[in-house]
Amino acid sequence: MTTDIKEVNGRWVCAGCGREWSALSGDNEIPKTCDCKKVPKKKFKAHCTMSVFLELDIEADSEDEAWRIARETDGGDWTEPDPMRGGWDIHELEVLDDKGVVIDFHFNEHQEEE
């Protein structure tokens, strides 16, 4: 009879997930299959954007010039005044098959209340 649980170096180990049972367990205490094999987990991949607030001190003759300078300034010249300010926006959740291929997706219709 095949089993998903094998004895490795004196310990009973699930070949699928790596869960271990005590070496002191008797043979009748070791299940034939691990819980990981009874109910397969669904796989998902979430997509989000991360907001980081940066600032740049600009000296300019007009607002238009300040906008131009801001657009043309390299990101490394901006500073992060408060690293705790910012957040995440989760946009969609992909449902994956067991090989990691997208089989369905769901857009976030409601944002978590803060």
C-alpha positions as CSV (number, residue, x, y, z in Angstrom):
1,M,0.0,0.0,0.0
2,T,1.4,3.4,-0.9
3,T,1.3,6.3,1.5
4,D,2.2,9.9,1.3
5,I,4.1,9.7,4.6
6,K,7.6,8.2,4.6
7,E,10.1,7.5,7.3
8,V,13.1,9.8,6.8
9,N,16.1,9.6,9.3
10,G,13.8,8.1,12.0
11,R,11.0,10.7,11.6
12,W,7.7,10.3,9.7
13,V,7.5,13.1,7.1
14,C,4.8,14.0,4.6
15,A,6.4,13.8,1.1
16,G,4.0,16.6,-0.1
17,C,4.2,19.4,2.5
18,G,7.2,18.3,4.7
19,R,5.1,18.0,7.9
20,E,6.8,15.9,10.5
21,W,5.5,13.5,13.2
22,S,7.4,12.7,16.3
23,A,9.9,9.8,16.1
24,L,8.3,8.6,19.4
25,S,4.9,8.1,17.8
26,G,3.8,4.5,17.4
27,D,3.0,3.1,14.0
28,N,-0.7,3.2,14.8
29,E,-0.4,7.0,15.5
30,I,0.9,7.9,12.1
31,P,-1.9,8.6,9.5
32,K,-1.7,7.1,6.0
33,T,-2.2,10.5,4.4
34,C,-1.4,14.0,5.5
35,D,-4.1,16.7,5.8
36,C,-2.4,18.5,3.0
37,K,-3.5,15.7,0.6
38,K,-7.1,15.5,1.9
39,V,-8.1,19.0,0.9
40,P,-5.9,20.6,-1.8
41,K,-5.3,24.3,-1.3
42,K,-6.4,26.7,-4.0
43,K,-3.7,29.0,-5.4
44,F,-4.1,32.7,-5.9
45,K,-2.0,35.7,-6.9
46,A,-2.9,39.2,-5.8
47,H,-1.9,42.3,-7.7
48,C,-1.6,45.7,-6.1
49,T,0.1,49.1,-6.3
50,M,2.1,50.5,-3.5
51,S,1.9,54.2,-2.7
52,V,5.0,55.9,-1.3
53,F,4.7,59.6,-0.7
54,L,7.8,61.6,-1.7
55,E,8.5,65.3,-1.8
56,L,10.8,67.6,-3.6
57,D,11.6,71.2,-2.8
58,I,11.5,73.3,-6.0
59,E,12.5,76.8,-6.8
60,A,10.8,78.1,-9.9
61,D,9.4,81.4,-11.4
62,S,5.9,79.9,-12.0
63,E,3.7,77.0,-11.2
64,D,4.0,75.7,-14.7
65,E,7.8,75.7,-14.4
66,A,7.5,73.9,-11.0
67,W,5.3,71.2,-12.6
68,R,7.9,70.8,-15.4
69,I,10.8,70.5,-12.9
70,A,8.9,68.0,-10.8
71,R,8.1,65.8,-13.9
72,E,11.7,65.9,-15.1
73,T,13.4,65.4,-11.8
74,D,15.0,61.9,-11.2
75,G,13.3,59.8,-8.5
76,G,16.6,59.6,-6.6
77,D,16.3,63.4,-5.9
78,W,13.0,63.1,-4.1
79,T,12.9,62.5,-0.4
80,E,10.6,60.4,1.8
81,P,9.5,62.7,4.6
82,D,7.4,60.1,6.5
83,P,8.1,56.4,5.8
84,M,4.9,55.4,7.7
85,R,2.8,57.3,5.1
86,G,1.6,55.3,2.1
87,G,-0.3,52.1,1.6
88,W,-1.5,49.4,-0.7
89,D,-4.3,49.2,-3.2
90,I,-5.2,45.6,-4.1
91,H,-6.6,45.6,-7.6
92,E,-7.3,42.0,-8.6
93,L,-6.9,38.4,-7.4
94,E,-6.0,35.7,-9.9
95,V,-7.1,32.1,-9.4
96,L,-4.3,29.7,-10.5
97,D,-4.3,26.1,-11.4
98,D,-1.8,23.6,-9.8
99,K,0.8,24.6,-12.4
100,G,0.5,28.3,-11.7
101,V,-1.5,29.2,-14.8
102,V,-4.2,31.8,-14.5
103,I,-7.7,30.3,-14.8
104,D,-9.9,33.1,-13.5
105,F,-9.5,36.5,-12.0
106,H,-11.6,38.9,-9.8
107,F,-11.3,42.6,-9.6
108,N,-11.6,44.2,-6.2
109,E,-15.1,45.6,-6.0
110,H,-14.7,46.9,-2.4
111,Q,-11.7,48.2,-0.6
112,E,-11.2,47.3,3.0
113,E,-12.5,49.9,5.5
114,E,-9.8,51.5,7.5
